[in-house]
Amino acid sequence: MKEPVLAPSILASDHAQLAESLQTIHSEGLQWVHIDIMDGHFVPNLTFGAQTVAALRKNSDLFFDVHLMLDNPHEYVESFANAGSNLISIHVEPDYPIADTLKQIRELGCKCGIVFNPGTETKAVEPYLKFVDLVLAMTVQPGFGGQSFQHEVLHKISELHAIRSQQSLSFRIEVDGGVDMQTLPLCSEAGADTFVAGTAFFRAEDKQTLISLVS
């Protein structure tokens, strides 16, 4: 069993004080930060670019878990790797050379991940499981923070957990979307070990209560 990780999503923080948000994560004793990159095409929202990631890297030694929600991530992985990403995850849904892009991410010195949306079946990511460090199961439709958790994804997490055990693979299972005090334990029970929390972390008065669920 992998050591569980809580990765606060900086998308839910105060965008005028991103550096301070990183410091908050660090001061709470956490090691990861989740950074959502949206292009306004694959998802109906725009967020950060590689320059923002590079600027944040100057102020932090946190593990940068970078999630590319892009139609054409293969055109941008080099920029985000050079900006200081530690792990770059790409979606299975768009039409682009997925296997080659995962290989490129590794060659750029980063860990790599594959992501699938709530409406996508687990079998879509199965061809890539031997080549990734992390599989991200979206538990909301990506694009906006603060959405409600979709419980039907829990069985897909269980499927990934079973495949990982049966094939003796080592990828992490990450969940993102509506993860809070109530849903985090459900994801953990299903087999997830890496938890992205945005609103639940940054708006919590007592962040250690949430953190205690994964420690």
N, C-alpha and C positions, 0 to 999 in steps of 0.2 A: 504494500500500500504506500502510495506516494505521500509525502508530507503535504498536508493541505495548505492552500495559499488563498488569501483574500487580496484581490486586486481592485482597489477603488477606481472607479471610472471618472477621470477628470472632466468628462463631458458634463457631469452634474455639479461641478464646482463653479465658483465665481470666475468667469472668464477674464475679468479685469485683474484677477489676482492668482494667476495660474502658478506662479513660482511659490506663493504662499501655500497654495493647495498641496503642492508636492511636499513642502515642509510639514504640513499637517499629517500627511500619510507617514512620513518618516518619523515624526515625533510620537506617533501611535505605535511604533515598533514594527511597521509593515515594510515589506521589501519590494513589492510590485506596484506599478501603476498601469492602468488600462487606458489606452489612448485611441479613441475612435476617429477614424478618418473617413469622411463622407463626401461624395462628389456631386450630389444634387441630381444624379442620373440613375445610378443603381439603387439609391435610396433618396427620398424626397427631402434632403437636407444637406447643408454644407457645414463643415466644421473646420478642422485644422489642416495645415499643409506641412511639408517637410521642414520649412523654415521655423515653424513653431516648435516642432519636435527638437530641432537643433538648438533653439534658444533655451528650451527646458533642460536639455542635456547639460548645458553649462552650469546649471544650478542644482544638479541632482546626480546621485549615483544609484538611484532606484533602478530596478529592472523594468525596462520600457516594453510593455506588452502592447504592440501596435496592431490594430485591427483595421485592415483596409476594406472599406465598403465601396469598391470602385468597379466600374464596368470593365476597365482595362488595367488591372493592377500590375501586370507584367511590364508596363511602361513606366512604373513609378517605384518599384521595389528598390532599385539602386539608390534613388534619392533618399528614401526613408532609412535604408541601411546606413548610408553615409551620414545621416542626421543623428545617428546614435541609438537606433532601435536595437533591442536585444532579441526580440522575437517578433516576426511579422506573420500575420495570419491573413489568408486570402479566401474568398468565397468560392464555392463549388458551382454556383448557379450561372454566372456569366459564361459566354463563349470565348475562351482564350486558352492558350497552352498551359494548363494547370500544372502538369507534372514538370514541365521545363521551368516554370516559374518557381515552384518549390525548390528545384535543384539550384536555381539561380540565387535564391535567398540564402541557401546554405553556403554556396560559393562566396557570397558576400560577407560571410562570417556571422550570420544570425541564425537563431533557431527558427523553425518554420512551423506554421499551423494551417489547418484547413477548417473552414467554417461552413455550416449549413443552416438555413432558415427553418422556422417551425413547419412550413409546408413541404419541406424537402425530406425525402426518406433517407434513413441511415445508409442504405445501400449505395447512395450517390457518392459517399466519401470513402467507401470501403477500398476502392483501388489505390488510395493514397495513404492508408493507415500505416504501412510499413516504412513510409518515407517522412513522416511528420513527428514533431515533438509534442504537438498539442492538437486536439480536436475541440473546436468551439461549437457547442449546440446553442443556437439562439433560442431563448425562451420567450421572446417577443419578436414581432416583425421589426427588423432594424430600420432605424431612421430617426427615431425620437426617443429621448429618455422619459422615464416616469410611467411607462406602460405597465399593464397588468400581466403577471406571469401566466403563461399558457401551460397548464398542467399536463396536456396531452404530450408534451415533449419528454416527460419523465420516462416513458417506456423506451424512447430512443436513447436516452442516457444509459438505461439498463442494458440495451442492446450493445452499445459501445463497450460498456464495462465487461460484458460477456465475451465479446470478440477479443478484447485486450487480454483477458485471462486465457482464453482458449488458444490464442496464437502467440502467447508469451511476448506481447508487445509492450512498449514502455511509454507510449504517448500519454500526456495528461488529458483529462476530460474537463473542459471548462464550460461554465454556463454564464449567460449574460442576458439580463432582462428581467426586471421585477424581482430580483434576488433581495430578500429581506429576512427579518427574524423568523418569519413563518415558512418561507419557501426554501431558504438555504438548507435546513435540515432534511427536507424532502429530496433535494438534489444530491446531498451527501449520501443519503440512504440508497439512492438509485445508482451511485457509483461515481459521481463527480468529485473532483479533488481540488478544483481551481474555480474560484467564485468571484465574478465581477459584480460589484455593488456600487451604484452611483448615488441615487437619491438616499438610499438607506444608510449610506456611510456619511455623506457630507451634511445631511440634515439631522443626523442623530445627535442628541444632547450627550449621550453616553456611548461613545463609539466602541469602548472596550466590551460592552455587552454583545455587540455584533461580532467583534473580533473573537470573543471567547467561543463562539460556535464553531470556529475552524481551528482552534488551537488545542 
